Amino acid sequence: FLGEVRCLGEYIGLEMDLRRSQLGEDEDLLLGLTYAHGATGGKGAGGGAFEVRFMGAQGEDLWGSVELGDREKGVRQEQLVLPISLDSRVERVALTRKSDQSLLVGVEVYRMGRP
């Protein structure tokens, strides 16, 4: 269900292409994120540590972004449901850091069928 995954820089973020033909039309994804905050001593804007964007096939943003994670120092784990079933135009999901104090450690993506 995942196509090409592109790294946006070491510990910074990634873009994931979706293979919609391998997903049910009412199926969403679950994003699991592990990150370290406060490890670099840098600064960043307020709000979440990372931003999730939903994009079309040409890389255009389809909806507003979602902030994920907090700015508490240490290694953190977060989960977010990616509601891709709401819009069949979503072909790509991007995860990028908003704070240069946050380092991306790990990402897991799971399929979630609807009951």
N, C-alpha and C positions, 0 to 999 in steps of 0.2 A: 504493500500500500504506500510505501515511500519510494519516490524516485531518487533523483540526485539530491545529495545533501552537500551544501557548500559552506565551508568555514569562512567567517567574516573577519578572521584574525585570531591569533592565539588567545584563548580565554575571553573573547569579546562577544561572539554570537554566531548564529548560523541561519541559513535559509534552507527550507525543506520543500522540495517539489512533491506533490501528492499524485498518486495514480488513482484518480477517482473511479476508474472502471473496476478497481479491486475493492472498492468500499461500497457498502449499501447506501442508497440515497438518503436513508434516515440515520446513518451511522456517524457518530462524533468521535473525536480523539481525546485522549488524556495525555497531557504533557507533564512529565515529572522533571523537575529542575533541581540540581544541586549546585550551590555557588558559595563562594567565600566572600564576605564583605569586610572591609577595613584592612585588607592585607597589603594594599599598595600605598596607602597614605595619600592618595589623590583626592580630588574633589569632584562633585557631580551635582546635578540639579536635584531639587526636592522630589518626593514621590517614591515610586517603586525603584528597585534596583535594575529591573529589566523591563523591556517593552515587547509585546507580542503584536505583530501586524498580520492581517489577513489580506492576501493579494491575488489578483487574477493572473492569467497565463503570461501576460506581458510585464508583470511586475508592478502593476498599478495597485494602489491601496484601494480596497473595496469598502472598508468600514473604518471607524476610528480605532485606535490602538487600545490595548489593555496593558496596564502596568502590573507587574508581578514581582513579588519579593519585597522584603523590607530592608531597612538600613541598619539593623542591629548587627553589631560586630560578631564575627564568627562564621562557622560553616552552617549553612541553612539549607533546608529542603522545602520545596513548595510544589503544589500540584494545581493544574488549571485544566478545566474542560474546554476543549477547542470546539465550539458549536458549528462545525463546518456544514452540518446538514441544513442549516438555515439558508444557505446560499450556494447553489451548485457552481457558481463562478469561481469559488475559492479553489485555486490550483497550487498555491504556495503559502507557506507560513514562515515568517521571519521572527527570530528571537535576537534582540540586540540589547546590550547593556546600556543603561542610562547614567551610570555612575562609574567613574574610572577607579573607584575603590572596590568595585565588585568584579570578581573573576569567575567565569563560568567553569565549573568543574565537571559536570555531567548532565546529559539530557536523555530522557527515555520517553518514547511515544508508544501509547497503547491504543488499540482499537476498542471502541465501546459500542456494542450493539444496543439498540433500544428494545426494551421488553415489549 
